[in-house]
């Protein structure tokens, strides 16, 4: 895996070779890379529209049972927006071979220097980690609303969400350190990469390095504790609702069911789109299992679906949001009515849906 050629400033640990890893043909590689790019283009468009729509719905809809929980929904929407922006800039392609995790940036960020790309991956890890570790804060916030019948104070809320941000920041730091300092010098990692040209800048995480072991261990522990806390607060919330059911009206109980479903979906969905692939990466690197070829490309494509599926689930399961969107869609054809008076009337009707769902 060594070479007499020298690395370049933009590609510190990889340089051109006659042949890279040929376990997947060049034709297959190009096909699945194109497939991944098409998926990401769709995600960027759809995710951008859905996140913008969700934020408008959160701020505009006046619904009393929903009022106390807008904070949760707003934080979730902002997290999805952050990961959408990061994903659009990076567009990661990954591969695991010979206990080495290799990443390349297929997006605009791939034009930057190695150091900047490693920094971007660290920021991406922060946004991705925040999607997971913010869920216990959401469950805690909901439990406090149910237990005291009022949302927690600004200070308590700030502390809960700040702790989530601190945990996610820790993941960002260890991720950056791993991709910046774990690679071995004088080793050409291009021999482990897909056999296509030109060779992109490869970010290397050697699993035998302390930095990478810390990075993978931190991810597993932080995600595991987050899910444990979610289950604890979910159980406490259900028990409290059962004991205090006589204090809640029918609409409030209905909203609790909708919010419970939304949080459950947002907690479980990452098992397939982020936590699942992340855990697969961790265990495959720990146990020396090569994840290359098609699976290595598709795994990071799955991560890109988070900012599309999360807002879609929120709009679908929260009834005031769903009803408002369906009404707007049903009135969309009326907006092009050739009768000016009718068109003006219908524009007013649609605008009213945001304040009176």
C-alpha positions in Angstrom: 0.0 0.0 0.0 3.1 2.2 -0.1 4.3 4.3 -3.0 7.3 6.3 -4.0 5.1 9.2 -5.2 4.5 12.2 -2.9 1.2 13.4 -1.6 -0.1 16.8 -2.6 -1.3 19.6 -0.3 -4.9 18.8 -1.1 -4.6 15.0 -0.8 -2.2 14.3 2.0 -2.7 10.5 2.2 -3.6 9.5 -1.3 -2.1 9.9 -4.8 -2.9 8.6 -8.2 -2.3 4.8 -8.8 -2.7 2.7 -11.9 -5.5 0.7 -10.3 -7.5 1.2 -7.1 -9.8 -1.3 -5.6 -11.5 -3.3 -8.4 -14.0 -5.2 -6.3 -16.7 -3.1 -8.0 -16.5 -2.4 -11.7 -16.0 1.1 -13.0 -19.4 1.0 -14.8 -21.1 0.0 -11.6 -19.3 2.6 -9.6 -20.3 5.4 -12.0 -23.9 4.1 -12.0 -24.3 4.2 -8.3 -22.6 7.5 -7.9 -25.0 9.0 -10.4 -27.9 7.4 -8.5 -26.6 8.9 -5.3 -26.3 12.3 -6.9 -29.9 12.2 -8.3 -31.2 11.1 -4.8 -29.4 14.0 -3.2 -30.7 16.5 -5.8 -34.2 15.4 -5.0 -33.6 15.5 -1.2 -32.2 19.1 -1.5 -35.2 20.3 -3.3 -37.8 18.4 -1.4 -36.2 18.8 2.0 -35.8 22.6 1.4 -39.4 23.0 0.5 -40.7 20.8 3.4 -38.5 22.5 6.0 -39.5 25.9 4.9 -43.2 24.9 4.9 -42.8 23.3 8.4 -41.3 26.5 9.9 -44.1 28.6 8.4 -46.7 26.2 9.8 -45.1 26.3 13.3 -45.0 30.1 13.5 -48.3 30.8 11.8 -50.8 28.2 13.0 -52.7 29.2 16.1 -53.7 26.0 17.9 -54.0 26.0 21.7 -53.1 22.3 22.4 -50.1 22.7 20.1 -48.9 26.0 21.7 -46.8 24.4 24.4 -45.0 22.1 22.0 -44.0 24.5 19.3 -40.5 24.8 20.9 -39.9 21.1 20.3 -41.0 21.3 16.7 -39.0 24.4 16.0 -35.8 22.9 17.3 -36.4 19.7 15.2 -37.0 21.8 12.1 -33.9 23.9 12.7 -31.8 20.7 13.1 -33.2 19.3 9.9 -32.4 22.6 8.1 -28.8 22.5 9.4 -28.2 18.9 8.3 -29.7 19.7 4.9 -27.3 22.5 4.4 -24.3 20.4 5.5 -25.4 17.5 3.3 -25.7 19.8 0.3 -22.2 21.1 0.8 -20.5 17.7 1.5 -22.4 14.9 -0.3 -20.3 12.2 1.3 -19.2 9.0 -0.4 -17.7 6.4 2.0 -15.9 3.1 2.0 -14.4 0.8 4.6 -11.6 -1.5 3.7 -8.7 -3.0 5.7 -9.8 -1.4 8.9 -9.7 2.0 7.3 -12.7 4.4 6.9 -12.3 6.5 3.7 -14.5 9.5 2.9 -14.7 11.7 -0.2 -16.8 14.9 -0.6 -18.8 14.7 -3.8 -20.3 18.2 -3.3 -18.9 21.7 -3.5 -16.9 21.2 -0.3 -14.7 18.7 -2.2 -12.9 21.6 -3.8 -11.4 22.8 -0.5 -8.2 21.8 1.1 -7.8 18.7 3.2 -7.9 20.6 6.4 -11.1 22.5 5.4 -12.7 19.2 4.3 -11.9 17.6 7.7 -13.4 20.6 9.4 -16.5 20.3 7.3 -16.9 16.7 8.2 -16.6 17.6 11.9 -19.4 20.2 11.4 -21.5 17.6 9.6 -20.9 15.2 12.5 -22.2 17.9 14.9 -25.4 18.4 12.8 -25.9 14.7 12.4 -25.3 14.0 16.1 -27.6 16.8 17.2 -30.5 15.1 15.3 -30.0 12.1 17.7 -28.9 13.6 21.0 -31.6 16.4 20.9 -34.3 13.8 21.2 -33.9 13.3 25.0 -34.3 17.0 25.4 -37.5 16.9 23.3 -38.9 14.0 25.4 -37.9 15.8 28.7 -39.6 19.0 27.5 -42.8 17.1 26.7 -42.7 15.3 30.1 -42.4 18.6 31.9 -45.3 20.0 30.0 -47.5 17.0 31.0 -46.3 16.7 34.5 -46.7 20.4 35.5 -49.3 21.3 32.9 -47.0 24.1 31.8 -43.9 24.2 29.7 -40.6 24.3 31.6 -38.9 27.6 32.3 -36.7 29.3 29.8 -33.6 28.4 31.9 -34.5 24.7 32.2 -35.2 24.6 28.5 -32.0 26.3 27.6 -30.0 23.9 29.9 -31.6 20.8 28.4 -31.0 21.8 24.8 -27.5 23.2 25.6 -26.5 19.9 27.0 -27.5 18.3 23.7 -25.4 20.8 21.8 -22.4 20.1 24.0 -22.7 16.3 23.4 -23.0 16.9 19.7 -20.0 19.3 19.8 -17.9 16.6 21.4 -18.8 14.3 18.5 -17.7 17.0 16.1 -14.3 17.4 17.8 -13.4 13.7 17.9 -14.6 13.3 14.3 -12.3 16.1 13.2 -9.4 14.8 15.1 -9.9 11.3 13.7 -9.9 12.5 10.0 -7.2 15.0 10.6 -4.6 13.0 12.5 -5.3 9.2 12.4 -3.8 8.4 8.9 -0.4 6.9 8.7 2.2 9.0 6.8 3.8 7.6 3.6 0.9 5.3 3.0 -1.1 5.6 -0.3 -4.7 5.0 0.7 -5.8 5.5 -3.0 -5.2 1.7 -3.4 -8.2 1.1 -1.2 -10.5 3.6 -3.0 -12.8 2.9 -6.0 -11.0 2.5 -9.3 -12.1 5.7 -11.0 -10.4 8.9 -12.0 -9.7 11.6 -11.1 -8.9 10.7 -7.6 -10.8 12.8 -5.1 -9.3 14.1 -1.8 -9.6 11.2 0.6 -10.2 11.7 4.3 -8.8 8.9 6.3 -9.8 7.4 9.6 -7.5 4.6 10.7 -9.3 2.4 13.2 -6.1 1.4 14.8 -5.6 5.0 15.8 -6.6 6.2 19.2 -8.4 9.2 17.6 -10.6 7.0 15.5 -11.3 4.5 18.4 -12.4 7.5 20.5 -14.5 8.8 17.7 -16.3 5.5 17.1 -16.7 4.8 20.8 -18.1 8.3 21.5 -20.7 7.9 18.8 -21.9 4.5 20.1 -22.0 5.6 23.7 -23.7 9.0 23.1 -26.3 7.5 20.7 -27.0 4.6 23.1 -27.4 6.9 26.1 -29.7 9.2 24.1 -32.0 6.3 23.2 -32.1 5.1 26.8 -33.1 8.6 28.0 -35.8 8.8 25.4 -37.3 5.5 26.6 -37.1 6.6 30.2 -38.9 10.0 29.6 -41.4 8.4 27.2 -42.3 5.9 29.9 -42.6 8.6 32.6 -44.8 10.7 30.2 -47.2 7.9 29.5 -47.5 7.1 33.2 -48.2 10.7 34.0 -50.8 11.1 31.3 -52.5 7.9 32.6 -52.6 9.3 36.2 -53.7 12.9 35.2 -56.0 12.0 32.3 -58.9 13.7 34.0 -57.1 17.0 33.8 -56.8 17.0 30.0 -59.4 17.8 27.4 -60.1 15.7 24.4 -58.2 18.0 22.0 -55.2 18.0 24.4 -55.1 14.2 24.6 -55.4 14.0 20.8 -52.4 16.4 20.5 -50.5 14.2 22.9 -51.1 11.2 20.8 -50.0 13.0 17.6 -46.9 14.4 19.3 -46.0 11.0 20.8 -46.3 9.5 17.3 -44.2 12.2 15.8 -41.4 11.9 18.4 -41.4 8.1 18.1 -41.1 8.3 14.3 -38.3 10.9 14.5 -36.5 8.8 17.1 -36.9 5.5 15.2 -36.4 6.8 11.7 -32.6 7.5 12.4 -32.3 3.8 13.1 -32.6 3.3 9.3 -31.2 6.7 8.0 -28.5 7.7 10.4 -28.0 5.7 13.6 -28.2 2.4 11.8 -25.6 3.3 9.2 -23.4 4.9 11.8 -23.5 1.9 14.1 -22.8 -0.3 11.0 -19.8 1.9 10.3 -18.6 1.6 13.9 -18.9 -2.2 14.2 -17.6 -2.9 10.8 -14.5 -0.9 11.5 -14.1 -2.4 15.0 -14.3 -5.9 13.7 -12.4 -5.4 10.5 -15.4 -6.0 8.2 -15.0 -4.4 4.8 -17.9 -2.3 3.7 -17.1 -1.4 0.1 -18.7 -1.3 -3.2 -22.3 -0.5 -3.6 -23.2 -0.6 0.1 -20.5 2.0 1.0 -22.1 4.4 -1.5 -25.7 3.7 -0.5 -25.0 3.9 3.3 -24.1 7.6 3.1 -27.0 8.2 0.7 -29.3 7.0 3.4 -27.9 9.6 5.8 -29.0 12.3 3.3 -32.7 11.4 3.7 -33.0 12.7 7.3 -33.9 16.3 6.4 -36.5 15.1 3.9 -38.2 12.4 6.0 -38.3 14.2 9.4 -40.3 17.3 8.3 -42.5 15.0 6.1 -43.3 12.9 9.2 -44.0 16.0 11.3 -46.4 17.5 8.8 -48.2 14.2 8.3 -48.6 13.2 12.0 -49.5 16.6 13.5 -53.1 17.0 12.5 -53.3 20.9 12.4 -50.3 20.8 10.0 -51.7 18.0 7.9 -55.1 19.6 7.6 -53.7 23.0 6.7 -51.5 21.6 4.0 -54.3 19.4 2.5 -56.6 22.5 2.4 -53.9 24.5 0.7 -53.4 21.8 -1.9 -57.1 21.4 -2.5 -57.4 25.1 -3.1 -54.3 25.3 -5.3 -56.2 24.8 -8.6 -58.6 27.7 -7.6 -55.7 30.1 -7.5 -55.5 30.1 -11.3 -59.2 30.8 -11.8 -59.5 33.2 -14.7 -62.1 35.2 -12.8 -60.1 37.9 -10.9 -62.7 38.3 -8.2 -62.8 34.6 -7.6 -59.0 34.3 -7.7 -58.6 37.1 -5.1 -61.2 35.4 -2.8 -59.3 32.1 -3.1 -56.0 33.6 -2.3 -57.5 35.0 0.9 -58.9 31.6 1.8 -55.5 29.9 1.4 -53.8 32.6 3.5 -56.4 32.1 6.2 -55.5 28.4 6.5 -52.2 29.3 8.2 -54.0 31.1 11.1 -57.2 29.1 11.3 -56.5 25.4 10.6 
